[in-house]
Amino acid sequence: MSREPGKNGGNPIRVLHLFSNTKWTGPAEPALNLCVALRRIGVEADFACSAVPSGEANTLIETARDRGIEPILRFRLGKHRNPLYNWLDRRLLSTFLSETSYDLIHCHMDNDHRIAMKPANQHGIPLIRSSYYGTGFPDKGDYATLAKGAAHIIEPSQRAFEDDQAALGLPSERMTVIPNAVDTERFDPVRTVPDGRRWLHIPADAFVIGIVARMQTHRRYEDLFEAVRRLAEAYPQVHLLVVGRGTRQEQVAFTPVQEMGLSDRVHFSGYVSGENYVGMLKAFDVKVFLMPGSDGTCRAVREAMAMARPAVVADRGMLPEIVEDGVTGMVCDGSPEGLYNALAPLVTDPAQARTMGRAAREQAVRLFSLDTQAQAVRGVYESVLRVS
């Protein structure tokens, strides 16, 4: 490599981030936010994503521009593997790398990792991979090949680190645990945001249990509704606020709530974004999370913690690593009985919930801020470049 990137008085590190998806879902915002934060600390981070056909909205592209990044849109970067399109993208990427000088390529999704491996190797550019698999890469397909083809893997949890080391035989010096970040300035309880309780006509003195998750059959809503039914019988102040939507929402949520006689206690906001989303989190007294979704790093839990809301989570995936049981929230088995036993003490002692919420906010600022993540990622970049 002809230049000395990232050294005092030297050239800044130049990194091409790839994101192979068109949807504003899962890891999209974390990947984009990382680029924004890296730029703030002097890393030249470019962001390439898929361009949808003309005339269709693309929240990812629009949000990137809103945050000061003009995305590179010359590649197809489909979410799923396609032999023809991937081959074409490899050719385009190889040409692009010949025209533009990058020190590193940083991949965020499986298919952009597949596309980038050969061009990166051809041009002698180390490839970094951020994993969003909270418990390690799946034990199937070409994941072992992808993992071993990366110069370094940024793992989201200690469990993922240990599982990938054991299952894939990866040396520990090629992996680093860096917690996924959230915007702790945006998610700040002191900010003035729309009043979610007023919008949904939730009583001001209610104790609001909140959940942010797509209404899908595997997200264990039935366990939460049963726990809330028991809580509502014992404590008239208990209400549940469900933020999200889903193709199975009638089956998963609307019908069960009606059949359980909870229509006056369960409130559905639907999909909300921007400041309205922050306002919904602020309406919570406690956050519940039962099952990781498309983002195995469970970002919604961190967002609620940044809003000084304690989290009651199931002992699934990497959730026990995010929430410190008895300090920033409660960890239970996720059953209706387990949820009831974890939530009831917070309902009866709101001061305890507020104390846990303050601890959650402190942890979020200390461990999950964008600046903390960006500094750690830059450290990985510098380490990889020293040995490349």
C-alpha positions in Angstrom: 0.0 0.0 0.0 1.6 3.2 -1.1 0.1 5.6 1.4 0.3 5.5 5.2 -3.3 5.9 6.3 -4.5 7.0 9.7 -1.1 8.0 11.2 -0.4 11.4 12.7 0.1 13.8 9.9 -0.7 11.1 7.3 -3.7 10.5 5.1 -7.0 9.7 6.7 -8.3 6.2 6.4 -10.6 5.7 3.4 -13.2 3.0 3.7 -16.0 1.8 1.4 -19.0 0.5 3.3 -21.3 -1.8 1.4 -24.9 -2.5 2.3 -26.9 -5.0 0.2 -30.5 -4.2 0.9 -33.1 -1.6 -0.2 -35.2 -1.7 3.0 -34.9 0.5 6.1 -34.9 -2.5 8.4 -32.6 -4.5 10.6 -29.0 -3.3 10.3 -29.7 -0.4 7.9 -29.7 2.4 10.4 -26.7 1.1 12.4 -24.6 0.7 9.3 -25.5 4.2 8.1 -25.0 5.8 11.5 -21.6 4.2 11.8 -20.5 5.9 8.6 -21.8 9.3 9.9 -19.9 8.8 13.2 -16.7 7.7 11.5 -16.7 10.8 9.4 -17.0 12.9 12.5 -13.7 11.5 13.8 -11.8 11.9 10.5 -12.4 8.6 8.7 -13.3 9.0 5.1 -16.3 6.6 5.0 -18.3 6.2 1.8 -21.6 4.3 1.8 -22.8 2.2 -1.2 -26.2 0.7 -1.2 -28.8 -0.6 -3.7 -30.7 1.8 -5.9 -34.3 0.8 -6.4 -36.1 1.3 -9.8 -36.9 4.9 -10.6 -40.1 6.2 -9.0 -39.9 4.0 -5.9 -39.2 5.4 -2.5 -36.0 4.4 -0.8 -35.8 5.4 2.9 -32.2 4.3 3.1 -31.1 6.6 0.3 -33.2 9.5 1.6 -32.0 9.1 5.1 -28.3 8.9 4.0 -28.7 12.2 2.2 -30.5 13.8 5.2 -27.5 12.8 7.3 -25.0 14.3 4.9 -23.9 11.2 3.0 -24.4 10.9 -0.8 -24.6 7.2 -1.3 -22.8 5.4 -4.1 -25.5 3.8 -6.3 -23.6 2.2 -9.1 -24.1 -1.4 -7.9 -27.2 -3.6 -7.7 -26.4 -5.0 -4.2 -29.4 -7.2 -3.8 -30.2 -8.7 -0.4 -30.2 -12.3 -1.7 -27.6 -14.2 -3.7 -28.1 -14.1 -7.4 -25.4 -15.7 -9.6 -25.8 -13.3 -12.5 -26.3 -10.0 -10.6 -23.5 -10.9 -8.1 -21.1 -11.6 -11.0 -22.0 -8.2 -12.5 -21.6 -6.4 -9.2 -18.1 -8.0 -8.8 -17.0 -6.7 -12.1 -18.4 -3.2 -11.4 -16.8 -3.2 -7.9 -13.5 -4.3 -9.3 -13.6 -1.5 -11.9 -14.6 1.0 -9.2 -11.8 0.0 -6.9 -9.3 0.5 -9.8 -10.6 4.0 -10.2 -10.9 4.9 -6.5 -8.3 4.5 -3.7 -9.7 2.8 -0.6 -7.7 1.3 2.3 -10.5 -1.0 3.4 -13.9 -2.4 2.5 -16.4 -2.8 5.3 -19.3 -5.2 4.6 -22.5 -5.3 6.7 -24.7 -7.9 5.0 -24.1 -11.5 3.8 -24.5 -10.8 0.1 -22.4 -7.7 -0.1 -19.7 -9.8 1.7 -20.1 -12.4 -1.1 -19.8 -9.8 -3.8 -16.8 -8.0 -2.3 -14.5 -10.9 -1.3 -13.0 -11.5 -4.8 -12.5 -7.9 -5.8 -11.1 -7.0 -2.4 -8.6 -9.9 -2.7 -7.7 -8.9 -6.3 -6.9 -5.3 -5.3 -5.2 -6.3 -2.0 -7.7 -4.4 0.1 -8.5 -5.9 3.5 -12.2 -6.7 4.1 -13.9 -5.9 7.4 -17.2 -7.6 8.3 -19.7 -6.3 10.8 -21.9 -9.2 12.0 -25.4 -8.5 13.3 -25.9 -12.2 14.3 -26.2 -11.8 18.0 -25.3 -15.4 18.7 -22.8 -16.0 15.9 -23.0 -16.8 12.2 -25.5 -19.5 11.2 -24.1 -22.9 10.9 -25.0 -23.5 7.3 -24.4 -22.5 3.7 -21.3 -20.4 2.9 -21.0 -18.6 6.3 -17.8 -20.3 7.2 -16.3 -19.2 3.9 -17.4 -15.7 4.3 -16.1 -15.4 7.9 -12.7 -16.9 7.0 -12.4 -14.6 4.0 -12.6 -11.4 6.2 -9.5 -9.8 7.5 -11.4 -8.9 10.7 -14.9 -9.5 12.0 -16.7 -7.0 14.3 -18.8 -9.2 16.6 -21.9 -7.8 18.3 -21.6 -9.8 21.5 -19.2 -12.0 23.6 -21.4 -15.0 22.9 -21.1 -14.4 19.1 -17.3 -14.1 19.5 -17.0 -17.3 21.4 -19.4 -19.3 19.2 -17.7 -18.1 16.0 -14.3 -18.9 17.4 -15.4 -22.4 18.4 -17.6 -23.2 15.3 -15.5 -21.6 12.6 -12.1 -21.9 14.1 -11.4 -18.2 13.8 -8.4 -16.9 15.6 -9.3 -14.4 18.4 -7.0 -11.7 17.0 -9.2 -11.5 13.9 -12.3 -10.7 15.9 -13.3 -7.8 18.1 -16.5 -7.4 20.2 -18.0 -3.9 19.6 -21.5 -3.3 20.9 -24.0 -2.0 18.3 -24.6 1.7 18.9 -27.6 4.0 19.0 -27.9 7.8 18.7 -27.9 8.7 22.4 -28.5 12.4 21.5 -31.6 11.6 19.6 -32.8 9.0 22.2 -32.5 11.3 25.2 -35.3 11.5 27.8 -34.8 15.2 28.4 -35.7 16.2 24.9 -39.2 17.5 24.0 -40.9 15.0 21.7 -44.5 14.2 20.7 -46.6 12.9 23.5 -47.3 9.2 22.7 -49.7 8.8 25.6 -51.8 11.7 24.5 -51.9 10.6 20.9 -53.2 7.1 21.9 -55.4 8.4 24.8 -53.5 6.5 27.4 -54.2 7.8 30.9 -51.5 10.0 32.3 -51.2 8.0 35.5 -51.0 4.6 33.7 -48.1 2.3 34.1 -47.2 1.6 30.5 -45.4 -1.6 29.4 -44.1 -1.1 25.9 -42.8 -3.3 23.1 -41.3 -2.5 19.7 -41.4 -5.5 17.4 -43.0 -6.6 14.2 -46.2 -8.6 14.8 -45.0 -12.0 13.6 -45.8 -15.4 14.9 -42.3 -16.1 16.2 -42.1 -12.9 18.3 -44.0 -14.5 21.3 -46.7 -12.0 21.5 -49.0 -14.6 23.0 -46.8 -14.8 26.1 -46.8 -11.1 26.6 -50.6 -10.7 26.2 -51.2 -13.5 28.8 -48.8 -11.8 31.2 -50.5 -8.4 30.6 -53.9 -10.1 31.2 -52.8 -11.3 34.6 -51.2 -7.9 35.4 -54.3 -6.0 34.3 -56.5 -8.2 36.6 -54.2 -7.3 39.6 -53.3 -3.8 38.8 -55.8 -1.4 37.2 -53.0 1.1 36.2 -51.3 -1.4 33.8 -51.5 -0.6 30.0 -49.6 -2.1 27.1 -48.3 -0.1 24.1 -47.4 -2.0 21.0 -45.3 -0.2 18.5 -45.0 -1.8 15.1 -47.0 -3.6 12.4 -46.9 -6.9 10.6 -48.5 -9.0 7.9 -50.0 -11.3 10.6 -51.1 -8.6 12.9 -54.8 -9.6 13.0 -53.9 -13.2 13.9 -51.0 -12.4 16.2 -52.3 -9.3 18.0 -55.6 -7.7 17.2 -57.8 -10.8 17.5 -56.2 -12.2 20.7 -56.4 -8.9 22.4 -60.1 -8.6 21.7 -60.7 -12.2 22.7 -58.9 -11.7 26.0 -60.9 -8.6 26.8 -57.9 -6.3 26.7 -59.0 -3.8 24.1 -59.1 -1.0 26.7 -55.7 -1.9 28.0 -53.7 -2.6 24.9 -52.9 0.3 22.5 -51.5 -0.2 18.9 -49.6 2.7 17.5 -48.8 1.0 14.1 -45.6 1.9 12.4 -44.1 5.2 13.6 -40.9 7.0 12.7 -38.9 10.1 13.4 -39.8 12.1 16.4 -43.1 10.2 16.8 -41.1 7.0 17.4 -39.0 8.7 20.1 -42.2 10.0 21.7 -43.6 6.4 21.8 -40.5 5.2 23.7 -40.8 8.1 26.1 -44.4 7.0 26.8 -43.1 3.7 28.2 -42.4 3.0 31.9 -40.7 -0.2 31.0 -39.7 -1.9 27.7 -40.3 -5.6 27.0 -38.3 -7.6 24.4 -38.9 -11.3 23.9 -37.3 -12.5 20.7 -34.6 -11.0 18.4 -35.8 -10.2 14.9 -34.0 -9.3 11.7 -31.4 -7.4 13.7 -30.0 -9.9 16.1 -28.3 -7.2 18.1 -31.7 -6.0 19.4 -31.3 -2.3 18.8 -34.7 -1.4 20.1 -33.6 -2.4 23.6 -30.7 -0.1 23.5 -32.9 2.8 22.2 -35.2 2.3 25.2 -32.3 2.2 27.6 -31.0 5.4 26.2 -34.4 6.9 26.9 -33.9 5.9 30.6 -36.4 3.0 30.4 -35.6 -0.3 32.1 -35.9 -3.4 29.9 -37.6 -6.7 30.9 -36.2 -9.2 28.4 -36.2 -13.0 27.8 -33.1 -15.0 28.2 -32.7 -15.5 24.5 -30.0 -14.6 22.0 -27.7 -11.8 23.2 -30.4 -10.1 25.3 -28.8 -11.1 28.7 -25.6 -9.3 27.6 -27.4 -6.0 27.0 -29.6 -5.9 30.1 -27.9 -6.3 33.5 -30.4 -8.3 35.6 -31.6 -6.3 38.6 -29.6 -3.2 37.6 -30.8 -1.9 34.1 -33.8 -4.2 33.9 -34.8 -7.8 34.5 -34.0 -11.0 32.6 -36.6 -13.8 32.8 -37.4 -17.0 30.9 -39.9 -15.2 28.7 -42.9 -17.3 29.8 -46.2 -15.6 30.9 -45.3 -16.4 34.5 -41.8 -15.2 34.1 -42.9 -11.9 32.6 -45.5 -11.4 35.3 -43.0 -12.0 38.0 -40.5 -9.6 36.5 -43.0 -6.8 35.7 -45.1 -6.9 38.9 -42.4 -5.5 41.2 -41.9 -2.6 38.8 -45.6 -1.9 38.6 -46.0 -1.8 42.3 -42.7 0.2 42.8 -42.4 2.8 40.0 -39.5 4.3 41.9 -37.5 1.1 41.3 -38.3 1.3 37.6 -37.1 4.9 37.5 -33.8 3.9 39.3 -33.2 1.1 36.8 -34.0 3.5 34.0 -31.4 6.0 35.1 -28.8 3.1 35.3 -29.9 2.0 31.8 -29.3 5.5 30.4 -25.9 5.7 32.0 -24.9 2.4 30.5 -26.2 3.4 27.1 -24.2 6.6 27.0 -21.1 4.8 28.3 -21.2 1.7 26.1 -23.7 2.2 23.2 -23.0 5.8 21.9 -22.1 6.3 18.3 -18.8 8.0 19.2 -17.8 5.1 21.4 -18.5 2.7 18.6 -16.8 4.8 15.9 -13.6 5.1 18.0 -13.5 1.4 18.5 -14.1 0.6 14.8 -11.3 3.1 13.9 -9.1 1.1 16.2 -9.9 -2.0 14.3 -9.1 -0.3 11.0 -5.8 0.9 12.3 -4.9 -2.6 13.6 -5.8 -4.3 10.3 -3.8 -1.8 8.3 -0.7 -2.2 10.5 -0.5 -5.9 9.5 -1.7 -5.7 5.9 
